[in-house]
């Protein structure tokens, strides 16, 4: 089981950060936990969003 502990820690940190994010900082939180070429895939009407800023604006801030 110990081989998954690091991955679990990363996911928990991301979930905690998103749970505590506000409208003002959700894009920064996403940027801190994603890569430069982040591609977010959502269902209609959100569709594909390129980058954390776009995902935050289209999905998290609406």
Residue, then its C-alpha position, 0 to 999 in steps of 0.5 A: x500500500x505504501x507505493x500509493x501514499x505519495x499519489x494520495x497526498x498529492x490528490x488530497x492537497x489538490x482537493x483541500x486547495x480546491x475546497x478552500x478556493x474562492x472566486x478570487x483565487x480559484x484560477x491560481x489554485x488550479x494553476x498550482x496543481x496543473x501543468x502548463x498544457x492543462x486540458x480540461x474536458x467537461x460536458x456540454x456546455x463547458x466543453x474543452x478548455x485549454x489552461x487553468x485560467x480558461x477552466x476556472x473562468x468557464x466552469x468554476x466561476x459561472 
